[in-house]
Amino acid sequence: MVSEQLRWFDAGVNLTNARLQSRLESVLQRAHEAGVHNLLVIACNLAEAREACKLAEAHPELIITAGVHPHDAKDAPQDLQAQLREIA
């Protein structure tokens, strides 16, 4: 059975971007008002993944990724796998 009201999921937001940090609450509020119930925060490097974790702790509607974008792969540390496990 299909619900009469759709529940939206945004599958790729970059909330760790500095341009969004200053207006994070309004971005989340607008998403909620538009019917977006969950947002997937994309992290492209370890620093962003750690920041995304902090955001998700404060905002349970956020789900995060942790990894390294191919553009950032050359800067990945030798212990990348261990650090990703720690973040997870």
QUIMOJO-V434904 format. One record per residue. RES is the residue in one letter. PHI is phi as a letter, one per 30 degrees, with the letter a starting at -180 (NA if undefined). Layout:
res=RES phi=PHI
res=RES phi=PHI
This chain:
res=M phi=NA
res=V phi=c
res=S phi=d
res=E phi=d
res=Q phi=c
res=L phi=d
res=R phi=c
res=W phi=d
res=F phi=b
res=D phi=d
res=A phi=c
res=G phi=a
res=V phi=c
res=N phi=c
res=L phi=d
res=T phi=d
res=N phi=d
res=A phi=e
res=R phi=d
res=L phi=c
res=Q phi=e
res=S phi=d
res=R phi=b
res=L phi=e
res=E phi=d
res=S phi=d
res=V phi=d
res=L phi=d
res=Q phi=d
res=R phi=d
res=A phi=d
res=H phi=d
res=E phi=d
res=A phi=d
res=G phi=j
res=V phi=d
res=H phi=c
res=N phi=b
res=L phi=b
res=L phi=c
res=V phi=d
res=I phi=c
res=A phi=c
res=C phi=c
res=N phi=a
res=L phi=d
res=A phi=d
res=E phi=d
res=A phi=d
res=R phi=d
res=E phi=d
res=A phi=d
res=C phi=e
res=K phi=d
res=L phi=d
res=A phi=d
res=E phi=d
res=A phi=d
res=H phi=b
res=P phi=d
res=E phi=d
res=L phi=c
res=I phi=b
res=I phi=b
res=T phi=c
res=A phi=b
res=G phi=l
res=V phi=b
res=H phi=d
res=P phi=e
res=H phi=d
res=D phi=c
res=A phi=d
res=K phi=d
res=D phi=c
res=A phi=d
res=P phi=d
res=Q phi=d
res=D phi=c
res=L phi=e
res=Q phi=d
res=A phi=d
res=Q phi=d
res=L phi=d
res=R phi=d
res=E phi=d
res=I phi=d
res=A phi=d
